Amino acid sequence: MLDNDLRQVVRTLNQRGNGIKAIAKTLGISRNTVRRILRTSTESHSAGPYVPDAAMGAPRLELIVRLLFKECQGSALIIAERLAKDYQIAMGYSTLTRYLRALGLRQPRRGRSVHPEIITGPGVEMQFDTSPIRVPLGRETVLLYLANLICGFSRHRYAEFFPRWSRFHAKVFLVRALRSLGGVPEKMSIDNGREIVILGSGESAVIASEMERFAAQIGFTFVPVEAGHKDRQGKIEKAHQYVQTNFLKKYRASNLTDLNAKLATWCRDVFHNQVRGQTFAPADRWEEECAHLKPLPLHIPEPSVTMKARVDDRGRVWRHASSYRVPDRFVLKWLTIRETGGEIIVMDGREEVCRHARIPECERRHSPLAGHREQKTKRVPRGRPSAEEIHLKSLGPEVSRYLEALECRPIRTSYARLRRLYRFSCEYPSEIFLSTMADALVRRAFDLNLLEQVLEEKMGHRIRVASLADHPELEARPAYRKGQVTPHRLQPEPSEEPAGSGEGDNNLGVEAVDLASDRDEEEPS
């Protein structure tokens, strides 16, 4: 910000007959800055600082306005509301902004380029856009995505915050917005975000086939804007700006659900307010807009995502760092999870196991099962071995030495690793588990993810060997007796030692197996 001494120097040099270019070169500032000082100096320098009429009955108005400017984060609209509500001082918006500029709290008003307004008929177009915004939730600031939908004719809007943004979230938002508005437009104007547009922009844009089917099912068409045509979505951009400068400065929330509830209430209040720069409110044109909107389909399928998940040893399935409780009979089993916009549905084949309210991605917590009493895990005192550790050490000396090397005591994160090893011992055969633990101890392999991969490989190898060796017709063939049926990757080369027999072998993997070792007789040389 320019100080008053520099402004006075510019005025003095200009009065002495110096040009704008000479003044800018002398003072080391730009010519636009000199022009702006000379353009605003005549009124402010001759007439003095501007004082509104409301200051006549409030001698402490300047102090009040400065305090409110700091509390309201510079929002003139909220300052005007606070003045009328708390101090009974009525002041128009334009009068207040001029007074803020006179106090030096705002920059001088710059000239704005006027763009022609794009007028759309009722029920023809809606504009849809998203924007990442950092929002204070509770004691922390979280990055959220503001999704906004506005009608082009009436300016009625629907907005919602999401912790993440993808095609699934876009479909969930559009279904909720169109259900709230009660109709479908002919076209939906969008930007060139890659959730919907996978290539190009404008008329040459390629819409994702999944989103095309979704739009055709509801009854509208996506229309991407041309690159560089920023005025084409001016209505939705103003709606984004209004949420940031008005709603987020008025309201505070403790969680995402509370924030979206307050945003819905705010949208209903704005519905009756006059649109800035226009002579109407959304409520004045909404009836005409509704008459031209196409009706919603009789049934709109709920957008969903399906995935497989394994129940952990505590009877929980995990999704987005949040856990959902399932009945104990499904422990360590694979289940199907169907995730919708508001629910988590757990399925075992075609049978529904349970339903949970969906926890937002930014809130990491546990959802208990209705009618099920959670048993609190008893904390094992420091130094006393847990039941899992006692069971593992009873399997053999190899496991005991591995636990000592791993320093797996039942405290903090070590207890989680201990429970995982206990799960390995229950899932896999004892001979495979013990041999893998012995190899891991020799090679100092303490990565449990690697240990699980090795166990899976050995288990799969055992199944393949059994399927080959137990076949009666295969054993009767001469080729089987010669060892030619054995796959090449499992058959050791004649000139080399079998895998794993060398002294310098450091690979933790599946030992090579010779299927021909059990042949009944040797072939004549």
C-alpha positions as CSV (number, residue, x, y, z in Angstrom):
1,M,0.0,0.0,0.0
2,L,1.3,3.5,-0.9
3,D,1.9,5.9,2.0
4,N,0.6,9.4,2.1
5,D,4.1,11.0,1.7
6,L,4.6,9.3,-1.7
7,R,1.2,10.4,-2.8
8,Q,2.0,14.0,-1.8
9,V,5.3,13.9,-3.7
10,V,3.5,12.7,-6.9
11,R,0.9,15.5,-6.6
12,T,3.7,18.1,-6.0
13,L,5.8,17.0,-9.0
14,N,2.7,17.0,-11.2
15,Q,1.8,20.5,-10.2
16,R,5.3,21.6,-11.2
17,G,4.6,20.5,-14.7
18,N,6.3,17.1,-14.7
19,G,4.8,14.4,-16.9
20,I,3.7,10.9,-15.7
21,K,6.6,9.2,-17.3
22,A,9.2,11.5,-15.7
23,I,7.5,11.1,-12.2
24,A,7.4,7.3,-12.5
25,K,11.1,7.2,-13.5
26,T,12.1,9.5,-10.7
27,L,10.3,7.8,-7.9
28,G,10.8,4.2,-9.2
29,I,7.1,3.3,-9.5
30,S,4.9,2.3,-12.5
31,R,3.1,4.8,-14.7
32,N,-0.2,3.2,-13.8
33,T,0.4,3.9,-10.1
34,V,1.1,7.5,-10.9
35,R,-2.1,7.7,-13.0
36,R,-4.1,6.1,-10.2
37,I,-2.8,8.6,-7.6
38,L,-3.5,11.6,-9.8
39,R,-7.0,10.3,-10.7
40,T,-8.0,9.8,-7.0
41,S,-6.1,12.8,-5.5
42,T,-8.4,15.6,-6.7
43,E,-11.5,14.6,-4.8
44,S,-9.8,13.2,-1.7
45,H,-7.3,15.9,-1.4
46,S,-9.6,18.9,-1.8
47,A,-12.8,17.6,-0.1
48,G,-11.1,15.8,2.8
49,P,-11.9,12.4,4.1
50,Y,-15.5,11.1,3.4
51,V,-17.8,10.9,6.4
52,P,-21.2,9.3,5.9
53,D,-24.4,10.8,7.3
54,A,-24.7,7.9,9.8
55,A,-21.6,9.1,11.6
56,M,-23.5,12.2,12.8
57,G,-25.4,10.2,15.4
58,A,-22.6,7.8,16.2
59,P,-19.4,9.7,17.2
60,R,-17.5,6.4,17.6
61,L,-18.4,5.0,14.2
62,E,-14.8,4.9,12.9
63,L,-13.7,2.8,15.9
64,I,-16.7,0.5,15.5
65,V,-16.1,0.0,11.8
66,R,-12.4,-0.7,12.3
67,L,-13.2,-3.4,14.9
68,L,-15.8,-5.0,12.8
69,F,-13.6,-4.9,9.8
70,K,-11.1,-7.1,11.7
71,E,-13.8,-9.4,13.1
72,C,-15.7,-9.9,9.8
73,Q,-12.5,-10.4,7.8
74,G,-13.1,-7.4,5.6
75,S,-16.6,-8.4,4.4
76,A,-18.6,-5.2,3.9
77,L,-21.9,-7.1,3.7
78,I,-21.4,-8.7,7.1
79,I,-20.2,-5.4,8.6
80,A,-23.4,-3.7,7.4
81,E,-25.5,-6.5,9.0
82,R,-23.6,-6.2,12.3
83,L,-24.0,-2.4,12.4
84,A,-27.8,-2.7,11.9
85,K,-28.2,-5.6,14.4
86,D,-25.8,-4.7,17.2
87,Y,-25.5,-0.9,17.0
88,Q,-28.8,0.1,15.2
89,I,-26.8,2.0,12.5
90,A,-28.4,1.7,9.1
91,M,-25.8,2.2,6.3
92,G,-26.1,1.2,2.6
93,Y,-23.6,-1.2,1.1
94,S,-22.1,1.3,-1.4
95,T,-21.9,4.0,1.4
96,L,-20.1,1.6,3.6
97,T,-17.6,0.5,1.0
98,R,-16.8,4.2,0.2
99,Y,-16.3,4.9,3.9
100,L,-13.9,1.8,4.1
101,R,-11.9,3.2,1.3
102,A,-11.8,6.6,2.9
103,L,-10.4,5.0,6.1
104,G,-7.7,3.3,4.1
105,L,-9.1,-0.2,4.9
106,R,-9.7,-1.0,1.3
107,Q,-7.9,-0.3,-2.0
108,P,-9.2,2.5,-4.2
109,R,-11.9,1.3,-6.6
110,R,-10.5,0.2,-10.0
111,G,-12.3,0.4,-13.3
112,R,-14.1,-2.8,-14.3
113,S,-14.6,-4.1,-17.7
114,V,-18.2,-4.7,-18.5
115,H,-19.1,-7.9,-20.2
116,P,-22.4,-8.7,-21.9
117,E,-24.7,-10.8,-19.9
118,I,-25.6,-14.2,-21.3
119,I,-29.3,-14.6,-20.9
120,T,-30.9,-18.1,-20.9
121,G,-34.5,-19.0,-21.0
122,P,-36.3,-20.8,-18.2
123,G,-35.6,-24.5,-17.9
124,V,-32.9,-24.3,-20.6
125,E,-29.6,-24.4,-18.7
126,M,-28.0,-25.1,-15.3
127,Q,-24.4,-24.4,-14.5
128,F,-22.3,-26.8,-12.4
129,D,-18.8,-26.4,-11.1
130,T,-16.5,-27.4,-8.2
131,S,-13.8,-25.5,-6.3
132,P,-11.3,-26.6,-3.6
133,I,-11.5,-24.5,-0.5
134,R,-9.8,-24.7,2.9
135,V,-12.6,-24.6,5.5
136,P,-12.2,-24.4,9.3
137,L,-13.8,-27.5,10.9
138,G,-13.6,-27.6,14.7
139,R,-10.0,-26.9,15.6
140,E,-8.4,-27.7,12.3
141,T,-8.6,-26.4,8.7
142,V,-9.6,-29.0,6.1
143,L,-9.4,-29.0,2.4
144,L,-12.9,-29.5,1.1
145,Y,-14.5,-29.3,-2.4
146,L,-17.4,-27.0,-2.9
147,A,-19.9,-28.3,-5.5
148,N,-22.4,-25.7,-6.7
149,L,-25.3,-25.9,-9.1
150,I,-27.3,-22.8,-10.2
151,C,-30.2,-22.3,-12.5
152,G,-29.4,-20.0,-15.4
153,F,-32.8,-18.2,-15.4
154,S,-33.9,-17.9,-11.8
155,R,-30.5,-18.1,-10.1
156,H,-31.8,-20.7,-7.6
157,R,-28.9,-22.7,-6.3
158,Y,-27.9,-25.9,-4.5
159,A,-24.5,-26.3,-2.9
160,E,-22.7,-29.0,-0.8
161,F,-19.2,-29.6,0.5
162,F,-17.3,-32.9,-0.2
163,P,-14.0,-34.1,1.4
164,R,-13.0,-35.7,-1.9
165,W,-14.0,-35.3,-5.5
166,S,-14.4,-38.0,-8.2
167,R,-17.0,-39.3,-10.6
168,F,-18.8,-41.1,-7.8
169,H,-19.1,-37.8,-5.8
170,A,-20.2,-35.9,-9.0
171,K,-23.0,-38.3,-9.6
172,V,-24.1,-38.3,-5.9
173,F,-24.1,-34.4,-6.0
174,L,-26.1,-34.1,-9.2
175,V,-28.7,-36.6,-8.1
176,R,-29.2,-34.8,-4.8
177,A,-29.3,-31.4,-6.5
178,L,-31.8,-32.3,-9.1
179,R,-34.0,-34.0,-6.5
180,S,-33.9,-30.9,-4.4
181,L,-34.7,-28.6,-7.4
182,G,-37.5,-30.9,-8.5
183,G,-36.7,-30.9,-12.3
184,V,-34.1,-31.5,-15.0
185,P,-32.8,-28.9,-17.5
186,E,-32.1,-29.4,-21.2
187,K,-28.4,-29.0,-20.8
188,M,-25.8,-28.8,-18.0
189,S,-23.0,-26.3,-18.5
190,I,-19.7,-27.6,-17.0
191,D,-16.0,-26.8,-17.0
192,N,-13.4,-29.1,-18.4
193,G,-12.7,-31.0,-15.2
194,R,-11.3,-34.5,-15.8
195,E,-13.9,-36.2,-13.7
196,I,-16.4,-35.7,-16.5
197,V,-14.4,-34.5,-19.6
198,I,-11.6,-37.0,-20.3
199,L,-10.2,-35.1,-23.4
200,G,-10.3,-31.7,-25.0
201,S,-12.6,-28.8,-24.2
202,G,-15.7,-27.1,-25.6
203,E,-17.3,-28.6,-28.7
204,S,-14.3,-31.0,-29.2
205,A,-14.5,-32.3,-25.6
206,V,-14.9,-36.1,-25.1
207,I,-17.3,-36.9,-22.2
208,A,-16.6,-40.1,-20.2
209,S,-18.9,-42.9,-21.3
210,E,-19.9,-43.5,-17.7
211,M,-21.1,-39.9,-17.2
212,E,-22.8,-39.9,-20.7
213,R,-24.9,-42.9,-19.7
214,F,-25.6,-41.2,-16.3
215,A,-26.8,-38.0,-18.0
216,A,-28.9,-39.8,-20.6
217,Q,-30.6,-41.9,-17.9
218,I,-31.7,-38.7,-16.1
219,G,-32.5,-36.7,-19.2
220,F,-30.0,-33.9,-19.8
221,T,-26.8,-33.3,-21.7
222,F,-23.4,-32.1,-20.5
223,V,-22.1,-29.0,-22.4
224,P,-18.4,-28.2,-21.7
225,V,-17.4,-24.5,-22.1
226,E,-14.7,-23.5,-24.5
227,A,-11.2,-23.0,-23.1
228,G,-10.6,-19.3,-22.4
229,H,-14.3,-18.4,-22.5
230,K,-14.4,-17.5,-18.8
231,D,-17.6,-15.5,-19.0
232,R,-19.6,-18.5,-20.1
233,Q,-19.8,-19.7,-16.5
234,G,-20.0,-16.3,-14.8
235,K,-23.1,-17.2,-12.8
236,I,-21.6,-20.2,-11.1
237,E,-18.3,-18.4,-10.5
238,K,-20.2,-15.6,-8.7
239,A,-22.1,-18.2,-6.7
240,H,-18.7,-19.7,-5.6
241,Q,-17.4,-16.3,-4.6
242,Y,-20.6,-15.5,-2.7
243,V,-20.3,-18.7,-0.6
244,Q,-16.7,-17.8,0.3
245,T,-17.3,-14.1,1.1
246,N,-20.6,-14.5,2.9
247,F,-21.4,-18.0,4.2
248,L,-17.9,-19.1,5.3
249,K,-17.4,-15.8,7.1
250,K,-20.7,-16.0,9.0
251,Y,-20.9,-19.6,10.0
252,R,-18.6,-22.1,11.8
253,A,-19.1,-25.9,12.1
254,S,-17.6,-28.7,14.1
255,N,-17.9,-31.4,11.4
256,L,-18.9,-31.9,7.7
257,T,-22.5,-32.9,8.4
258,D,-23.1,-29.7,10.5
259,L,-21.4,-27.6,7.8
260,N,-23.7,-28.9,5.0
261,A,-26.8,-28.5,7.2
262,K,-25.9,-24.8,7.7
263,L,-25.1,-24.4,4.0
264,A,-28.6,-25.8,3.1
265,T,-30.2,-23.3,5.5
266,W,-28.2,-20.5,4.1
267,C,-29.2,-21.4,0.5
268,R,-32.9,-21.3,1.6
269,D,-32.3,-17.8,3.0
270,V,-30.5,-16.5,-0.1
271,F,-33.5,-17.8,-2.2
272,H,-35.5,-14.7,-1.1
273,N,-32.6,-12.1,-1.4
274,Q,-32.2,-9.9,-4.5
275,V,-29.5,-11.1,-6.9
276,R,-26.6,-8.6,-6.9
277,G,-26.6,-6.5,-10.0
278,Q,-30.2,-7.6,-10.9
279,T,-33.7,-6.4,-10.0
280,F,-35.1,-9.8,-9.0
281,A,-34.7,-12.5,-6.4
282,P,-34.6,-16.2,-7.2
283,A,-38.0,-16.7,-5.6
284,D,-39.6,-14.2,-8.1
285,R,-38.6,-16.4,-11.1
286,W,-38.7,-19.8,-9.6
287,E,-42.3,-20.6,-10.5
288,E,-41.7,-19.8,-14.2
289,E,-38.5,-21.9,-14.1
290,C,-40.3,-24.9,-12.6
291,A,-42.9,-24.8,-15.3
292,H,-40.3,-25.3,-18.0
293,L,-38.1,-27.9,-16.2
294,K,-38.5,-31.5,-17.4
295,P,-39.9,-33.9,-14.7
296,L,-37.5,-36.3,-13.0
297,P,-37.6,-39.9,-14.1
298,L,-39.8,-42.3,-12.0
299,H,-36.7,-44.0,-10.7
300,I,-33.1,-42.7,-10.4
301,P,-30.7,-45.5,-9.3
302,E,-28.6,-44.5,-6.3
303,P,-25.0,-43.9,-7.4
304,S,-22.8,-46.6,-5.8
305,V,-19.3,-48.2,-5.8
306,T,-18.8,-51.9,-5.1
307,M,-15.6,-53.4,-3.8
308,K,-14.3,-56.5,-1.9
309,A,-13.0,-56.2,1.7
310,R,-11.8,-58.6,4.2
311,V,-13.0,-58.5,7.8
312,D,-10.2,-58.1,10.3
313,D,-9.8,-60.2,13.5
314,R,-11.9,-57.6,15.4
315,G,-14.9,-58.0,13.2
316,R,-14.5,-54.7,11.3
317,V,-14.3,-53.7,7.6
318,W,-12.4,-50.6,6.7
319,R,-13.3,-47.9,4.2
320,H,-11.6,-44.5,3.9
321,A,-9.7,-45.0,7.2
322,S,-13.1,-45.6,9.0
323,S,-14.2,-48.9,10.4
324,Y,-17.6,-50.5,10.3
325,R,-18.6,-53.4,12.6
326,V,-20.0,-56.7,11.2
327,P,-21.2,-59.8,13.1
328,D,-18.5,-62.0,14.6
329,R,-19.3,-65.0,12.4
330,F,-17.7,-63.1,9.4
331,V,-14.3,-62.6,11.0
332,L,-11.4,-63.1,8.5
333,K,-13.9,-63.6,5.6
334,W,-14.2,-61.7,2.4
335,L,-17.3,-59.6,2.0
336,T,-18.8,-57.3,-0.6
337,I,-19.2,-53.6,0.3
338,R,-21.6,-51.4,-1.6
339,E,-20.9,-47.7,-0.9
340,T,-23.6,-45.1,-1.7
341,G,-23.8,-41.4,-1.0
342,G,-25.2,-41.9,2.5
343,E,-24.8,-45.6,3.4
344,I,-22.3,-48.5,3.6
345,I,-24.1,-51.8,2.8
346,V,-22.2,-55.0,3.6
347,M,-23.2,-58.1,1.6
348,D,-22.2,-61.8,1.8
349,G,-23.0,-62.9,-1.8
350,R,-26.7,-61.9,-2.2
351,E,-27.4,-61.8,1.5
352,E,-27.3,-58.4,3.2
353,V,-25.2,-58.5,6.4
354,C,-25.7,-55.0,7.8
355,R,-26.0,-51.3,6.9
356,H,-24.1,-48.3,8.3
357,A,-24.4,-44.6,7.8
358,R,-21.5,-43.6,5.6
359,I,-18.7,-41.7,7.5
360,P,-17.2,-38.8,5.5
361,E,-13.6,-39.3,4.3
362,C,-12.3,-36.5,6.5
363,E,-13.7,-38.0,9.7
364,R,-11.8,-41.1,10.9
365,R,-14.0,-43.0,13.4
366,H,-15.7,-46.3,14.1
367,S,-19.4,-47.1,13.4
368,P,-20.7,-49.8,15.8
369,L,-23.2,-52.4,14.8
370,A,-26.8,-51.7,15.9
371,G,-27.8,-54.0,18.8
372,H,-24.3,-55.3,19.3
373,R,-22.4,-54.4,22.5
374,E,-18.8,-53.6,21.8
375,Q,-16.3,-55.3,24.0
376,K,-13.4,-53.1,25.0
377,T,-10.0,-54.6,24.4
378,K,-8.2,-54.9,27.7
379,R,-4.8,-53.3,27.8
380,V,-2.2,-55.8,28.7
381,P,0.1,-54.4,31.4
382,R,3.7,-53.6,30.4
383,G,6.0,-56.6,30.6
384,R,3.2,-59.3,30.9
385,P,2.9,-61.5,27.8
386,S,-0.4,-61.5,26.0
387,A,-2.5,-64.5,24.9
388,E,-1.3,-64.1,21.3
389,E,2.3,-64.0,22.3
390,I,1.9,-67.2,24.5
391,H,0.3,-69.0,21.6
392,L,3.0,-68.0,19.1
393,K,5.8,-69.0,21.4
394,S,4.2,-72.4,22.0
395,L,4.5,-73.2,18.2
396,G,8.3,-73.6,18.3
397,P,11.6,-72.1,19.1
398,E,11.9,-70.4,15.7
399,V,8.8,-68.3,16.4
400,S,10.1,-67.4,19.9
401,R,13.5,-66.2,18.5
402,Y,11.7,-64.3,15.8
403,L,9.5,-62.5,18.3
404,E,12.5,-61.6,20.4
405,A,14.3,-60.2,17.4
406,L,11.1,-58.3,16.3
407,E,10.8,-56.8,19.8
408,C,7.1,-57.5,19.6
409,R,5.9,-56.6,23.0
410,P,2.1,-56.0,23.7
411,I,2.3,-52.2,23.7
412,R,1.6,-49.5,21.2
413,T,2.1,-50.5,17.6
414,S,4.0,-53.7,18.5
415,Y,0.7,-55.3,19.7
416,A,-0.8,-54.8,16.2
417,R,2.1,-56.6,14.6
418,L,1.7,-59.4,17.2
419,R,-2.0,-59.8,16.3
420,R,-1.1,-60.0,12.6
421,L,1.4,-62.8,13.2
422,Y,-1.2,-64.6,15.3
423,R,-3.6,-64.3,12.3
424,F,-0.9,-65.8,10.0
425,S,-0.5,-68.8,12.3
426,C,-4.3,-69.4,12.2
427,E,-4.8,-69.0,8.5
428,Y,-1.8,-71.0,7.1
429,P,-0.7,-74.6,7.8
430,S,1.7,-75.0,10.6
431,E,4.5,-76.5,8.5
432,I,4.4,-73.6,6.0
433,F,4.2,-71.0,8.8
434,L,7.1,-72.5,10.8
435,S,9.4,-72.9,7.7
436,T,8.7,-69.3,6.7
437,M,9.4,-68.0,10.1
438,A,12.7,-69.9,10.3
439,D,13.7,-68.5,6.9
440,A,12.7,-65.0,7.9
441,L,14.7,-65.2,11.1
442,V,17.8,-66.3,9.2
443,R,17.5,-63.5,6.6
444,R,16.3,-60.9,9.2
445,A,13.1,-60.2,7.2
446,F,10.8,-58.2,9.6
447,D,8.5,-56.8,7.0
448,L,5.2,-58.4,7.6
449,N,3.9,-57.5,4.2
450,L,6.7,-59.4,2.6
451,L,6.1,-62.3,5.0
452,E,2.5,-62.5,3.9
453,Q,3.5,-62.6,0.3
454,V,5.8,-65.5,0.9
455,L,3.1,-67.4,2.8
456,E,0.7,-66.8,-0.1
457,E,3.3,-68.1,-2.6
458,K,4.1,-71.2,-0.6
459,M,0.4,-71.9,-0.2
460,G,-0.3,-71.5,-3.9
461,H,2.7,-73.7,-4.7
462,R,1.5,-76.4,-2.4
463,I,-1.9,-76.5,-4.2
464,R,-0.2,-76.7,-7.6
465,V,2.0,-79.6,-6.5
466,A,-0.9,-81.5,-5.1
467,S,-3.0,-81.0,-8.3
468,L,-0.2,-82.5,-10.4
469,A,1.1,-85.2,-8.1
470,D,-2.3,-86.6,-7.0
471,H,-3.5,-87.3,-10.6
472,P,-3.5,-91.1,-11.2
473,E,-3.3,-90.8,-15.0
474,L,-0.4,-88.4,-14.8
475,E,1.6,-90.8,-12.5
476,A,1.2,-93.6,-15.0
477,R,2.8,-91.7,-17.9
478,P,6.5,-92.4,-18.7
479,A,7.0,-88.6,-19.1
480,Y,6.0,-88.1,-15.5
481,R,8.5,-90.7,-14.3
482,K,11.3,-89.0,-16.3
483,G,10.4,-85.6,-14.7
484,Q,9.4,-84.0,-18.0
485,V,6.0,-83.0,-16.8
486,T,7.5,-80.7,-14.1
487,P,7.3,-77.1,-15.1
488,H,10.7,-75.6,-16.1
489,R,10.6,-73.0,-13.4
490,L,10.2,-75.6,-10.7
491,Q,12.6,-78.1,-12.3
492,P,16.3,-77.4,-11.3
493,E,18.9,-77.5,-14.0
494,P,21.1,-80.6,-14.0
495,S,24.3,-78.6,-13.8
496,E,23.2,-76.3,-11.0
497,E,22.4,-76.8,-7.4
498,P,18.7,-76.7,-6.4
499,A,17.5,-73.2,-5.4
500,G,18.0,-72.4,-1.7
501,S,20.8,-74.9,-1.2
502,G,23.7,-72.5,-1.8
503,E,25.4,-70.7,1.1
504,G,25.0,-67.2,-0.4
505,D,21.3,-67.6,-1.1
506,N,19.5,-64.6,0.5
507,N,16.2,-64.8,-1.3
508,L,13.2,-65.5,0.9
509,G,10.9,-67.4,-1.5
510,V,9.4,-70.7,-2.4
511,E,11.9,-73.6,-2.5
512,A,12.2,-75.4,-5.8
513,V,10.5,-78.8,-5.8
514,D,11.5,-81.8,-8.1
515,L,8.3,-83.7,-8.8
516,A,10.3,-86.5,-10.3
517,S,12.0,-87.3,-6.9
518,D,9.3,-89.8,-6.1
519,R,9.6,-91.9,-9.2
520,D,9.6,-95.7,-8.6
521,E,12.5,-96.8,-10.8
522,E,15.5,-95.3,-12.6
523,E,15.5,-95.3,-16.4
524,P,18.3,-97.4,-18.0
525,S,21.3,-95.4,-19.1
